[in-house]
């Protein structure tokens, strides 16, 4: 006989509280393991496909690991280094751009930018702040992040965790399945499958979309000669998972930079705008429908709320688990609504009596 609903709610509530406490107190310790688990989860379909090509699980895992070491890691190191350098350079150049903007506005709207006006003081203060603290801010952010993560441990632990989890992924799933409550095993498997489909559609698909668009924006912007094109492309790619936001933020940043750099050659400003228009077309009509799908069950507003809430409460680790937790809660909410709509509480006594008659 199954436990009463009240007892089940109590036990699962304890599990949820323990999960939150673990994130709160052990966030920095858990970070390498969460990242390693996420990598193993994303690479599991690749390993499964290699197994279908007659690779053993060990050979498939070793092939993926070797490819990551030889190709992916050097590329990431190069891109991260360039992004840091270009971001620092962009912050160094920001006062110059603000001065150009100030000169333009002074010429067109002299009364607006009188030296004693609030706007004039704000622009001057903002430019001075960027010049003094911009580069230091970037270095501080990265150095503090490395300090929290403990870079040496992170670099060593993440690949090891990812390797062993990927190697033993199918066995781990089988062991978890064997521990499911027998009365609810079939329903839990069904919900777990739906959660996995949601995560697979969103996380794997959206990461691919972000990578493709980020690469497209970075390469094309650098091709037209836009300074800091790599930074703009990476920023636009990273936030592409929020519909339209990536293109709007990246486009506004790129066009703003193009206005200063290509003021005498407006055709290049148009070219930058066309690049983001093409990127938005590719995202909305080709990449997202093909790679993500239309029914992943993660509304952008819900996703933003989850990222903000978990990031505020649990920091960087919370942001990493926000998407899977949002997917799980979304699936459970839809399941609860389905149960509610089929219950007497929703349908009422009259409905049951009419169906019985």
Buried (B, 14 or more C-beta within 10 A) or exposed (E): EEEEEEEBEEEEEEEEEEEBEBBEEEBBEBBBBBBBBBBBBBBBEBBBEBBEEEBEBEBBBBBBBEEBEEEEEEEEEEBEEBBBEBBBBBBBBBBEBBEEBBEBBBEEEEEEBEEEEEEBEEBBEEBEEBBEEBBEBBEEEBEEEEEBBBEEEBEEBBBEBBBBBBBBBBEBEEEEEEEBEEEEEEEBEEBBEBBBBBBBBBBBBBBBBBEBBBBBBBEBBBEBBBBBBBBBBBBBBBBBBBBEBBBBBBBEBBBBBBBBBBEEEEEBBEBBBEBBEEBBEBBEEEBBEEBBBEEBBBEEEBBBEBBEBBBEEBBBBBBBBBBBBBBBEBBEEBBEEEEEEEEEEEBEEEEEEEEEE
